[in-house]
Amino acid sequence: MSKFSSGLVIALVSLVSFGFKHAADIKTKVNWQTTDEVTTQYTAEKKPIIVDIYTDWCHYCKVMDKTTYSNDSVANYINKHFYRAKLNAESKTAFNWMGKSYNYIPKFKLNELVINLTKGNIVYPSTVIIPPNGEPQSVGGALSVKELELLIKYFGEDKFGKVSWEDYLKTFKSTW
């Protein structure tokens, strides 16, 4: 084999190895949607909605993005079972949500949709889950993968309103 051919083989093997190594690093991501997309899809087919409420300056919001929402099991489950919106609480853009427009309130430096979804209990980050035809259920603070698994499976498996939280806790087995 010529020096050129063996050099080409080594280069190709290196490229393939590099590709496989980095393919393993690619993680599933939550496919966040806009509030308009969620509203449109929810109107066509009812399923739970998850809303991640964050701010750009919130350290724990970033931690939750890097550790919890970037977990493959979490991302796959949310993408499959939920409509999903990521909402910057301090966005000055008006949000359309279920037929109503929500505006930024300069006095409070946040969007009024955040107040509506959290019922005024504003914590960053907040995870809000809205069951089909139900009221928003808000959990404040950063959640680990196991904590979020418990929460999203309770709603994703349609247990909310049918099985009490206490009974669900007794039978739940974490798999992530």
Residue, then its C-alpha position, 0 to 999 in steps of 0.5 A: m500500500s502506498k503512503f498516500s493510501s495508508g494515510l487516507v485509510i488512517a484519516l478515514v478511520s480517525l474520522v469515523s471514530f471521531g464521528f462515533k464518539h461525538a454521536a454518543d455525545i448527542k443528547t435528546k432535547v426537549n422540543w420546546q414549542t411556542t405558546d402559539e404552537v401549544t395553543t393550536q395543537y391543544t385545540a386539535e388534540k387534548k393532552p397535558i401541557i408542561v411549561d418551564i418558566y425561567t429567567d436569563w439570570c436564574h442559575y438554577c434554571k440553567v442547572m435544570d436545563k443542563t441536568t434535568y431537561s437534557n436527560d434523554s429519558v426526560a426529554n423523550y418522555i416529555n416530547k412524547h406525552f406533553y405539549r411543551a412551552k419554555l417561557n422566559a418570565e421577563s419576556k417583553t413579548a406578548f404571549n398568546w395563550m388559549g385565546k387570550s393575550y398576556n403582556y409584559i408588566p413593567k412594574f413587576k418586570l414579568n409577563e402576566l402569563v407567569i402570574n396566571l400559570t403560577k397563581g402568583n406563586i412566582v419561583y424560578p425555575s417553575t414547572v407548570i403542568i396543565p392536565p387536559n381541561g384542568e387548572p395549572q399545577s405549579v411546582g417551584g424550584a429546580l427539580s432533579v431527574k427523579e423528581l421530575e420523573l415522578l411528576i411528569k409520569y403522574f400527569g403523563e399516565d393520566k393519574f391526576g384526578k383519578v389517583s391521589w398523589e399519596d396513593y401514587l407515591k406509594t406505588f411509583k417506581s422510578t426507572w430513570 
